[in-house]
Amino acid sequence: MALRRLTILAALFFVTGLLHAQTATNLTVSSVTASWLDLSSSARVEGLGEAFVAVADDVNTMGVNPAGLGRINDPQLSLTHNSYVQGSDIEQGVGSVPLGPGSLAFGLTYANFGKVQQYTVVGGAPVEAGYYVPSDWEMELGYGFVLVPDLYAGLSGKFLIDNTYINQVTGWAGDAGLLWTPKNTGLGFGLSALNIGSLSGAAIPTEIRGGASYLFDVKNEKSDHQTLLISLDALARTQDFTSNREAIGLEYWYHDHLALRMGQQLMDTTGLSGWSGFSIGVGLKIEKIQIDYTFATRGDLGNFNLVSLVSGF
């Protein structure tokens, strides 16, 4: 059993290494707009360092790999508050209902990026002229379904609204994904393409994600059930394949009621100092209600907190 687990873990690192080999480093910050589309969809996703493309087992998978919606057998609702850096707040609601061989999901996200000071020029000198609040909206509809046993596919479409002081721009985007969960192995393999589209003709952070996960029993006794999930992801932007990010996440469940999570993203932090990309979180599940909390770091930009409530019906 120990040899089997070591072999599986080695395979996970090998898969992530292959994905990493396809990417380079550094993406110019100004090369895309609507970078808020990169933000995590829930506290659990962020707690795993965003290494979720091959986990994809709750309604928040729509923002990472819509194929995971095909695994959801009951209605679910998720509400997330993200107290992001620099006074920003992101609110998200996602719900799903079983439909045919899969599940239909819908989501609404509102992002408020805090007050921005305005200035005018009077007599050649800048003068304060109040504030404005940049904000964004995202409305999403997705469907995930079973292709063949253990293999899932999914698609989603989203309408984007970006409000700035100057004007309001809109756009459309779509996601697509595949998920393979070989029976009785604890393994998962995921691949997704996210944010395929544009915002008023400008490029958005279109990206490809691939990864693998492994869930195994630490203890499988009736009186002492414990599991450990290990997940690895690699991500690359498609504009010129010059940006990459890898992530690893760990999730430990005790008696299916208490979860401890930790994640680390390996990202380009050029220009930033301090620890960035690290996350740690906890989850509490009672019956069909789960509450998750995550604390995450972004170096000089600051730290942020996410709280999610996920409920089944």
N, C-alpha and C positions, 0 to 999 in steps of 0.2 A: 504493500500500500504506500509506504513512504517513497519507494522508488518511482511508483506511478505518479505521485504528486510532484516530485522533483522533475520528472520528464515533462509533465504538463506545464509547469511553471517555466521551464526552459523554452518550451514551444511558444508560450505567450511572449516572452522577451524577444524571441527570434522574429515573430510576426511583426511586433512593434519596430524592431530594428530594420526590417525590410521596408516598412512604410517610411521610416526616418530617412533611409538611404535615397528615397525619391525626392527629398526636399533639400533646400539650401537654407540660408539664413537671411534675416533682416528684410523687413518690408517697410517702405517709406510710409510714414503715418498718413500723409495726405493722399495716398493713392486710392483710397476708398472713402465713401461716406457711410453714414448710418452704422458706425462701429458698435452702437448699442445692441445690434443684432447678435453680437458675440456673447452677451451676458448670459449667465446660467439661468435655466428655467425653473430651478427649485433649490431649496437648501440642501437636499440630498445630493443633487447633481453637483453642486459646488463643493459639498463635503467630500466627494470622491475625486476632487480635482478636475471635474468635468469629464472624467474617464467613464463615460456612460453609454457609448455607442453600441457596445456588445452586452450591456446589462439590460437596458431597455425593457423594464418590467413594470412600469407604472405609467399613469397618464401623462407625466411630464416628458416622456420619451418623444412626444410629438416635436419638441424643439431640438432634439438631438438625432433621433432616428425614428421616423414615423412608422417603420416596419414593426416596431415593438407594440404598436396599438393592436396588432393581430393577436397578441398573447393575453389581452385583457378580456376576461369573460364576464365581468360584472360592471355596472356603471361606476364611475369614479369622478370625484371632483377635487381639484387642488387649488389652493389660494396661497400666494407667496408675496411677502413683502421683502424687498431688498433695499436696505439702507446703505446705498452705494457711496463711493468716495466723493469728496468735494461737495457735500450737501445734496447729492442726487438721491432720488427715491424712485424705485421701479415697483409697480404693482401688477400682478399677473393672476389671471384666473383661467383654468383649463378644466374642461369636462369631457367625459366620453360616455358613449352608450353602445352596447352590443348591436351590431347590424350585420346580418348575413354571416359570412365566414370570418368576420373580424369586428372591429369597433370604429365608430365614427367619432371624431373628436373636434372640439371647437375651443378657441382660446382668444383672450383679449388681454393686451398688455398696454399699460400707460407708463411712460417715463417722464419724470420731471427733473430737470438738470439744474435746479436752483436758480437763484437770482444772478443776473449778469448786469453789471453797472453800465449805463449808457453815458456817453459824453457828446457834447457839441463843442464847436470851436468859436469862441467869442474874443474878438480883438487879438487873434493869434494864439490864444491860450485855451486849453481844454477846460470845460466847465461841466460838472455833473448834471445829468438830465434824467434822473430816475433809473428804473430798472426794467428789464424784461426777463421773462422766464421761458427759455427754450424747452420744448416738450415734443414727445413722439407718441404715436399710436401704432399698434399692430393688431390686426384682426386676422385670425387664422382658422382654416378648416382642413382637417386631415382624415385619412382613412388608412388603416392597416389591416392586412388579411393574411390568411394561410395560403401559401402557394401549393405546397405539398407538406406532408408531416415534417415538423421540425424546421421548416423553412418559411419565413415570412417576408412580405413586401409591403411597402407603404408609400403614400404620396400625400403632400399637403400643399396648399396654396395660401398666400397671405397678401393682404392689402396694407400698405405702409403709408403713414402720414408723418411728415417731418415739419414741425413749426419752428421757425426762427423769427427774429425781429423783422427781417426784411420781407419774407414771404412764407407761404406754405407750399410744400411740394409733396407729391404723391408718387407711389410706384407699386409694382406687383413683383412678387417673388414666389418661388416654389422650392420644395424639398423632396427628396426621394431617398429611399433606404432599403437595405436588405438585412436580414437577421437570420442566422443559422444557430440552432441550439440542439446539437446532437443528443438524442435521448439517453438518459441514464449516465451521462458523463460529467455533468456540472459545468460543461464548457459552453461558451457563447462566442460567436464571431459576428461582427457588425461592420457595415459599410454604408456611408450616407454622403449625399451631396446636398449642401444647405445653401439657402439664399441665392438661388439661381434667378437672377433678374436684375432690376435697376431701380433707382429712385430719381424720377424726372430726368432720365437719361444718364445719370451719374452711376459709376460702379459702386456696388455694395460688397460687403465681405463674403463673397461666394467662396465656399471652402469644401474640401473633401475630408471626411473623417473615416478612419479605419481603426479597428481594435479587437481585442480579445479579452475574455473574462473567464474566471474559474471560481465556482462556488463549491465548497466542500464542508462536510461535517467535522467540527472539532470534537464534539461529543454528540452522540446520537441516542442517548438514553432517554427514556420517557420522562424521567425526573430531572434530566440535565441536558437539554438540547441546546447546542451552540453551533453556529456556523461562521465561516469566514469567507468573504468575497474578495478576490483580487482582480483588479481591472486595469488594463493598459490601453491607452489611446494614442494615436498620432493624427495630426491635422496639418493640412497644407492649403493655403490660399491659391485660387486658380488663376488670378490675374497674370502672374508671371512665375508662379511656383517659387517665389523667393522668400516666403515666410513659412516657418514651421513651428509646431509646438507639440510636445509630447506630454503625457500625463499618466500618473499612476494613482490609483485609489484603493483604499482598504476599508472594508466594512465588516464589523464584528457584531453578530446578533446573539443576545443571551435570552434564551427561552422565547424567542420571537416577540419579545416585549421591549427590550432595551438595545439600542444600537449605538456603537461608537464608530466614528469615521475619521479618516485622515487622507489627505490628498496633496500632491505636489505637481505643479505644472512646470515643465522645463521650457522656458520661453526666452525670447530675446529681450533682455532688460537693459539694452544700451541706453545710457542717459539717466537710468534710475539707480539709486542706491538703496540699501536695505533689503530685507527678505521679501521676495515677491513670489506669488503663485502658490503659497502654502495655505492649506485650509484644514480645519479641524471642526468636528461637529458631533452632535448627539441626536438620537431619535427615540421617541417613546410611542409605543403602539398599544392601544387599549381597544379590544374588539376590532372594529373596522376603522377606527380613527387613529391617525398617525400624525404626530407633531415633530417637526425637525428643526434644528437650529444649527447654523454654521457661522464660524468666524473665519475670515479670509484676509490675506495681505496682498497689497500691491505696491510695496516699496514706498518711495517718496510720495506717491499719489494718496496713500493712506490705507487704512483698514476698513473693512465693511462687514455687515452682518445680514444674514438672511434667516427668515422664519417662514416655514411652510406648514399648512394644514392640509392633509390628504385624507379623504374619506371615501370608503366604499359603501355601496348600497345593496 
